[in-house]
């Protein structure tokens, strides 16, 4: 997730890493709406261009022609976009097994390494690394401890409130949120503008979130991640490509996850590699409760405008 007010964050121009931002609408809907907008804009341009009184008749004819083309093209586009995605059955089978396994887990403790790339205005690509501990208890508890060069954060969710604590500055922001992990993640992205890269794997229905915009899926083969034999699958969606390495065997654990934002210049990537995985240990309730450290100051979450301004400032600082 993002950073509360007054906390330092990396120059960040890859918010599409949060797939929740991408999959709100099916691909066919996006295509049709885009085409309608193009035709409407084209119609207005034509009308403006032929504004002379003697040419109004021609402009009306042009608009009629455009709308006729629209009435023909939109159904064709919708049918093409809704055609069955070309997904390798083996890739789909492996993905479903992982998703079913994750859905069945009530307690998850994981240690992971994450990295995300940021593209500076100069075109230079920077990679930022984090060490992450994740404690998840369905349906309404989540704690994330993140350590890195830029972000040293703790994220607490107890079914009622979401709190982000910055250890660097000893400040925290807290707000009431919906009562389930799924709803909280949606709220954090849509309302608080706090996308959480990799959070696709935290939802109760991982399969739906990952595949809602997919048009291609491939089973690449088997290879090892940190010595663990894994199935490697690769999928393509409207705005991102993503890959998963899923442990082969009785426990299909997601061992590595990469998201590539392919339509952003430089195609920045987010990756998460899971090194430790525990579904047996019962997580104490105290893990999800935030108790402000001595001297900690409470601040407000930044507005989207303030976040954009802060990011622009940080980018300039890194370019000096």
C-alpha positions as CSV (number, residue, x, y, z in Angstrom):
1,X,0.0,0.0,0.0
2,X,1.0,3.6,-0.2
3,X,2.3,6.1,2.3
4,X,0.5,8.3,4.8
5,X,1.0,12.0,4.8
6,X,4.5,13.4,5.3
7,X,6.1,10.0,4.7
8,X,8.9,9.6,2.1
9,X,8.1,7.4,-0.8
10,X,9.9,6.4,-4.0
11,X,9.3,8.2,-7.3
12,X,6.3,6.1,-8.4
13,X,4.8,6.1,-11.9
14,X,3.5,2.6,-12.0
15,X,0.2,2.5,-10.1
16,X,-1.1,0.0,-12.6
17,X,0.8,-2.6,-10.6
18,X,-2.4,-2.9,-8.6
19,X,-4.5,-5.1,-10.8
20,X,-7.6,-3.9,-8.9
21,X,-7.2,-0.7,-10.9
22,X,-7.4,-2.5,-14.2
23,X,-10.1,-5.1,-13.9
24,X,-13.1,-3.0,-13.0
25,X,-14.7,-3.5,-16.4
26,X,-14.5,-6.3,-19.0
27,X,-12.3,-5.8,-22.0
28,X,-15.2,-5.6,-24.4
29,X,-16.8,-2.8,-22.4
30,X,-13.5,-0.8,-22.6
31,X,-13.2,-1.3,-26.3
32,X,-16.7,-0.3,-27.1
33,X,-16.6,2.8,-24.9
34,X,-13.3,3.8,-26.4
35,X,-14.7,3.5,-29.9
36,X,-17.8,5.5,-29.0
37,X,-15.7,8.3,-27.6
38,X,-13.6,8.3,-30.7
39,X,-16.6,8.5,-33.0
40,X,-18.2,11.3,-30.9
41,X,-15.1,13.3,-30.9
42,X,-14.7,12.8,-34.7
43,X,-18.3,13.9,-35.2
44,X,-17.8,17.1,-33.3
45,X,-14.6,17.9,-35.2
46,X,-16.4,17.4,-38.5
47,X,-19.2,19.6,-37.5
48,X,-16.8,22.3,-36.3
49,X,-14.8,22.0,-39.5
50,X,-17.9,22.4,-41.7
51,X,-19.4,25.2,-39.7
52,X,-20.0,27.5,-42.7
53,X,-23.6,27.7,-43.6
54,X,-23.1,26.3,-47.1
55,X,-21.4,23.2,-45.8
56,X,-23.8,22.2,-43.0
57,X,-25.5,19.7,-45.2
58,X,-22.2,18.0,-45.8
59,X,-21.5,17.8,-42.1
60,X,-24.8,16.2,-41.4
61,X,-24.1,13.6,-44.0
62,X,-20.7,12.9,-42.5
63,X,-22.2,12.4,-39.0
64,X,-24.8,10.0,-40.4
65,X,-22.1,8.0,-42.1
66,X,-20.0,7.9,-38.9
67,X,-23.0,6.7,-36.8
68,X,-23.8,4.1,-39.4
69,X,-20.2,2.8,-39.1
70,X,-20.5,2.8,-35.4
71,X,-23.7,0.7,-35.4
72,X,-21.9,-1.9,-37.4
73,X,-18.5,-1.8,-35.8
74,X,-19.5,-1.9,-32.1
75,X,-21.2,-5.3,-32.2
76,X,-18.3,-6.7,-34.1
77,X,-15.8,-5.3,-31.6
78,X,-17.8,-6.6,-28.6
79,X,-18.0,-10.1,-30.1
80,X,-14.3,-10.1,-30.8
81,X,-13.4,-8.9,-27.4
82,X,-15.7,-11.4,-25.7
83,X,-14.4,-14.3,-27.7
84,X,-12.9,-17.1,-25.6
85,X,-9.4,-16.2,-24.3
86,X,-6.6,-18.3,-25.7
87,X,-5.6,-19.9,-22.4
88,X,-3.6,-23.2,-22.3
89,X,-5.7,-25.7,-20.3
90,X,-2.6,-26.7,-18.4
91,X,-1.9,-23.1,-17.3
92,X,-5.5,-22.7,-16.3
93,X,-5.5,-25.9,-14.3
94,X,-2.3,-24.9,-12.4
95,X,-3.7,-21.5,-11.7
96,X,-7.1,-22.8,-10.4
97,X,-5.3,-25.3,-8.1
98,X,-3.3,-22.4,-6.6
99,X,-6.4,-20.2,-6.2
100,X,-8.4,-23.0,-4.6
101,X,-5.6,-23.7,-2.2
102,X,-5.2,-20.0,-1.2
103,X,-9.0,-19.7,-0.7
104,X,-9.0,-22.6,1.7
105,X,-6.2,-21.2,4.0
106,X,-7.6,-19.4,7.0
107,X,-4.2,-18.4,8.4
108,X,-1.1,-17.4,6.4
109,X,2.3,-16.2,7.5
110,X,4.7,-15.4,4.7
111,X,8.1,-13.9,4.4
112,X,8.7,-12.3,1.0
113,X,11.1,-10.1,-1.0
114,X,9.5,-7.5,-3.2
115,X,10.9,-5.2,-5.8
116,X,9.3,-2.5,-7.9
117,X,10.7,-0.4,-10.8
118,X,10.3,3.3,-11.2
119,X,10.9,5.2,-14.5
120,X,12.4,8.6,-14.1
121,X,11.7,11.5,-16.5
122,X,15.2,11.0,-17.8
123,X,14.3,7.4,-18.9
124,X,16.4,5.8,-16.2
125,X,14.9,2.8,-14.5
126,X,15.4,2.4,-10.7
127,X,14.6,-0.8,-8.8
128,X,13.6,-0.6,-5.1
129,X,13.8,-3.7,-2.9
130,X,11.8,-4.5,0.2
131,X,11.7,-7.3,2.8
132,X,8.1,-8.1,3.8
133,X,6.3,-10.1,6.5
134,X,2.7,-10.9,5.8
135,X,0.2,-12.1,8.5
136,X,-3.3,-12.8,7.1
137,X,-6.3,-14.2,8.9
138,X,-9.5,-14.6,6.9
139,X,-11.9,-12.9,6.6
140,X,-10.9,-9.7,8.4
141,X,-7.4,-9.5,9.7
142,X,-4.2,-8.4,8.0
143,X,-0.8,-7.2,9.1
144,X,2.2,-6.3,6.9
145,X,5.7,-5.4,8.0
146,X,7.8,-3.8,5.3
147,X,11.4,-2.8,5.4
148,X,13.4,-1.2,2.6
149,X,15.5,1.8,1.6
150,X,12.5,4.0,0.9
151,X,9.6,2.5,2.8
152,X,9.7,1.2,6.4
153,X,6.1,0.7,7.2
154,X,3.7,-1.4,9.3
155,X,0.1,-1.9,8.0
156,X,-2.6,-3.0,10.5
157,X,-6.1,-4.1,9.6
158,X,-8.4,-5.4,12.4
159,X,-11.7,-5.6,10.6
160,X,-12.6,-2.1,11.6
161,X,-9.7,0.3,11.0
162,X,-6.8,0.5,8.6
163,X,-3.6,2.0,10.0
164,X,-0.3,2.8,8.3
165,X,2.6,3.5,10.5
166,X,5.9,5.0,9.2
167,X,8.8,3.9,11.4
168,X,11.2,6.4,9.8
169,X,9.2,9.4,10.9
170,X,7.2,7.8,13.8
171,X,3.9,9.0,12.4
172,X,0.7,7.1,11.6
173,X,-2.6,7.5,9.7
174,X,-5.7,5.6,10.7
175,X,-9.2,5.5,9.3
176,X,-12.4,3.3,9.4
177,X,-12.7,0.8,6.6
178,X,-15.1,-2.0,5.5
179,X,-15.3,-5.2,7.6
180,X,-13.5,-7.8,5.2
181,X,-10.1,-8.0,3.6
182,X,-11.6,-7.9,0.1
183,X,-13.7,-4.8,0.8
184,X,-10.8,-3.1,2.7
185,X,-8.4,-3.6,-0.2
186,X,-11.0,-2.2,-2.7
187,X,-11.6,0.8,-0.4
188,X,-7.9,1.4,0.0
189,X,-7.4,1.5,-3.7
190,X,-10.6,3.3,-4.8
191,X,-11.1,5.8,-1.9
192,X,-7.7,6.2,-0.2
193,X,-5.7,5.9,-3.4
194,X,-3.4,3.3,-1.7
195,X,-2.8,0.6,-4.3
196,X,-1.2,-2.6,-2.8
197,X,1.0,-4.3,-5.4
198,X,0.6,-8.1,-5.2
199,X,-2.5,-7.9,-3.1
200,X,-4.3,-9.9,-5.8
201,X,-3.1,-13.0,-3.8
202,X,-4.8,-11.7,-0.6
203,X,-8.4,-11.8,-1.9
204,X,-10.8,-14.6,-1.1
205,X,-11.4,-15.3,-4.8
206,X,-7.9,-14.9,-6.4
207,X,-8.9,-16.6,-9.7
208,X,-11.6,-14.1,-10.5
209,X,-9.3,-11.1,-9.9
210,X,-6.4,-12.5,-11.9
211,X,-8.4,-13.6,-14.9
212,X,-11.1,-11.0,-15.4
213,X,-9.2,-9.2,-18.2
214,X,-7.0,-12.1,-19.5
215,X,-6.9,-12.8,-23.2
216,X,-3.9,-15.2,-23.3
217,X,-2.4,-17.8,-21.0
218,X,0.6,-20.1,-21.4
219,X,2.1,-23.0,-19.5
220,X,5.8,-22.3,-19.8
221,X,7.2,-25.3,-18.0
222,X,8.9,-26.3,-14.7
223,X,11.8,-24.6,-13.1
224,X,13.1,-23.8,-9.6
225,X,12.6,-20.8,-7.4
226,X,15.0,-20.8,-4.4
227,X,15.4,-24.5,-4.9
228,X,11.7,-25.3,-5.0
229,X,10.3,-26.9,-8.1
230,X,7.6,-24.8,-9.6
231,X,5.1,-24.6,-12.5
232,X,5.8,-21.4,-14.5
233,X,2.7,-19.9,-16.1
234,X,2.4,-16.6,-18.0
235,X,-0.8,-14.6,-18.8
236,X,-1.5,-11.5,-20.8
237,X,-4.2,-8.9,-20.0
238,X,-5.3,-5.6,-21.3
239,X,-2.8,-3.4,-19.5
240,X,-0.4,-5.8,-17.9
241,X,1.4,-9.1,-18.4
242,X,1.9,-11.3,-15.3
243,X,3.7,-14.5,-14.4
244,X,3.4,-16.9,-11.6
245,X,5.7,-19.6,-10.4
246,X,3.6,-22.1,-8.4
247,X,5.1,-24.8,-6.2
248,X,4.6,-28.3,-7.7
249,X,3.1,-30.8,-5.3
250,X,0.4,-31.0,-2.7
251,X,0.7,-27.4,-1.7
252,X,0.5,-25.1,-4.7
253,X,2.1,-22.1,-3.0
254,X,2.7,-19.0,-5.2
255,X,6.5,-18.8,-4.9
256,X,7.0,-15.8,-7.3
257,X,4.8,-13.3,-8.9
258,X,5.7,-10.7,-11.6
259,X,3.5,-7.9,-13.0
260,X,4.7,-6.0,-16.0
261,X,3.0,-2.7,-16.9
262,X,3.5,-3.0,-20.6
263,X,1.9,0.2,-21.8
264,X,4.0,2.4,-19.6
265,X,7.3,3.6,-21.1
266,X,10.0,1.3,-20.0
267,X,7.6,-1.4,-19.0
268,X,8.3,-1.3,-15.2
269,X,7.9,-4.5,-13.2
270,X,6.7,-5.4,-9.8
271,X,7.8,-8.8,-8.3
272,X,7.2,-10.7,-5.1
273,X,9.2,-13.8,-4.2
274,X,7.9,-15.8,-1.2
275,X,10.7,-17.5,0.7
276,X,8.8,-18.8,3.8
277,X,5.2,-20.0,4.1
278,X,3.3,-21.1,7.1
279,X,-0.4,-22.0,7.3
280,X,-0.3,-23.9,10.6
281,X,0.6,-21.3,13.2
282,X,-2.3,-19.5,14.8
283,X,-1.8,-15.8,14.7
284,X,-2.5,-13.9,18.0
285,X,-5.1,-11.2,17.9
286,X,-2.6,-8.7,19.2
287,X,-0.7,-8.9,15.9
288,X,-3.4,-6.9,14.1
289,X,-3.9,-4.2,16.8
290,X,-1.9,-1.0,16.5
291,X,-0.6,0.6,19.6
292,X,1.1,4.0,18.9
293,X,4.7,4.0,20.0
294,X,5.9,6.6,22.4
295,X,6.0,10.0,20.8
296,X,4.2,8.9,17.6
297,X,2.1,11.6,15.9
298,X,-1.2,10.9,14.2
299,X,-1.6,12.5,10.7
300,X,-4.2,12.4,8.0
301,X,-4.1,10.3,4.8
302,X,-3.1,12.4,1.8
303,X,-5.6,13.3,-0.8
304,X,-5.0,12.1,-4.4
305,X,-3.9,15.6,-5.3
306,X,-1.4,15.8,-2.5
307,X,-0.1,12.3,-3.3
308,X,0.6,13.4,-6.9
309,X,2.3,16.6,-5.8
310,X,4.5,14.6,-3.3
311,X,5.5,12.1,-6.0
312,X,6.4,14.9,-8.4
313,X,8.6,16.5,-5.7
314,X,10.4,13.2,-4.9
315,X,11.0,12.5,-8.6
316,X,12.7,15.9,-9.0
317,X,14.8,15.2,-5.9
318,X,16.1,11.9,-7.4
319,X,16.9,13.6,-10.7
320,X,19.3,16.2,-9.0
